[in-house]
Each structure stands twice: as C-alpha cells, then as structure tokens.
C-alpha cells in the first residue's frame, strides 16, 4: 500500500524546489520566509502555487514570481502551471519558519 499519492509526491517536490527561490532583499528562501501559502497538483489543473509577498510594494516581487515560475518550468516543463499572487491572509513575520528565524537572527 502506498502512503503518499503521486500528486502528493509532486507537491512535496515543488515545496522543496521552492526552497531554491531566494528573496533577494533578505537572502532567505521563500518557504522559510512563509510566503508560500499553498501548493497543489492535479492532472486536470497542473501545478498551482499560491504565494504572497512581504508587502504589496515589494520591489523584488517580480523577480520572486519569475524565479518561482522558472523553477517549476525547469523541473516540470510538460505540466500546466499557475502561480497566483494573493494578499489574504496578509503576510506578517509570524509566518517565518523557525529555520528562517534563525537565518535572520530573530531568536
């Protein structure tokens, strides 16, 4: 019996791949920064990533979004993909992971 579905394996792989996407201003990956809210994969919809930015005026927002799209496209070139920029819930520093807090010397 398989405990993890093929869809979940792809979602977990995308999660790990997105750790390669670094916020250029803070030099921390977007997963540890808490910017990625949801990753889903289905055969019908492909890969869908919902993420936010630390602020609506984030000067590096376009770079981060482009990097996310590129990482997915490089690893899943035949799969439909969509990256949604969302503003709810509004990001705040409590979303930063313990590893991210250590990286940013917040502890």
C-alpha positions in Angstrom: 0.0 0.0 0.0 1.3 3.4 -1.0 1.1 6.0 1.8 1.8 9.0 -0.4 0.0 9.6 -3.6 1.8 10.6 -6.8 0.1 14.0 -6.5 1.4 14.5 -3.0 4.9 13.5 -4.1 4.9 16.2 -6.8 3.6 18.8 -4.3 6.3 17.9 -1.8 8.9 18.1 -4.6 7.7 21.5 -5.6 7.8 22.6 -1.9 11.5 21.5 -1.8 12.3 23.1 -5.2 10.8 26.5 -4.0 13.4 26.5 -1.2 15.8 27.4 -4.0 13.9 30.7 -4.6 15.6 33.3 -2.5 14.2 36.7 -1.5 16.9 38.9 -2.9 16.4 41.6 -0.2 16.7 39.3 2.8 18.7 36.4 1.4 16.3 33.8 2.7 14.2 31.3 0.7 10.5 32.0 0.2 9.5 28.8 2.0 11.3 29.7 5.3 10.0 33.3 4.8 6.5 31.9 4.9 5.5 33.4 1.5 4.1 30.2 0.0 0.6 29.6 1.2 -0.4 26.6 -0.9 0.9 24.1 -3.5 -1.4 21.8 -5.3 -1.2 19.4 -8.2 -3.8 17.6 -10.1 -3.7 16.1 -13.6 -6.5 18.4 -14.7 -5.2 21.7 -13.2 -1.5 21.0 -13.2 0.7 22.8 -10.6 -0.9 25.7 -8.8 1.1 27.7 -6.3 -0.5 30.4 -4.1 2.0 32.8 -2.6 2.3 36.3 -1.3 5.0 38.9 -0.8 6.1 40.6 2.4 4.4 43.8 1.2 2.3 44.9 -1.8 5.0 47.3 -2.7 7.8 44.7 -2.5 10.4 45.9 -5.0 11.6 42.4 -5.7 8.1 40.9 -6.2 8.5 40.5 -9.9 11.9 38.8 -9.5 10.5 36.3 -6.9 7.4 35.5 -9.1 9.6 34.9 -12.1 12.0 32.7 -10.2 9.1 30.6 -8.9 7.8 30.1 -12.5 11.2 29.3 -13.8 12.0 26.7 -11.1 8.6 24.9 -11.8 9.0 25.1 -15.6 12.6 23.8 -15.4 11.5 20.7 -13.4 8.1 20.1 -14.9 8.2 21.5 -18.4 5.3 19.4 -19.7 3.0 20.3 -16.9 0.5 23.1 -16.8 1.3 25.6 -14.1 -0.2 28.7 -12.5 1.3 31.0 -9.9 -1.2 33.1 -8.0 -0.2 36.2 -6.1 -2.6 36.5 -3.2 -2.8 39.1 -0.4 -5.0 37.2 2.1 -4.1 36.4 4.7 -1.8 39.4 4.9 1.8 38.2 5.5 3.5 39.0 8.8 6.7 38.0 10.5 5.0 35.2 12.4 4.8 33.2 9.2 8.6 32.9 9.1 9.7 29.3 10.0 12.0 28.5 12.9 14.8 27.9 10.4 14.0 31.2 8.8 14.1 33.0 12.1 17.5 31.5 12.8 18.7 32.6 9.4 17.5 36.2 10.1 18.9 36.2 13.6 15.4 36.8 15.0 15.8 34.4 18.0 
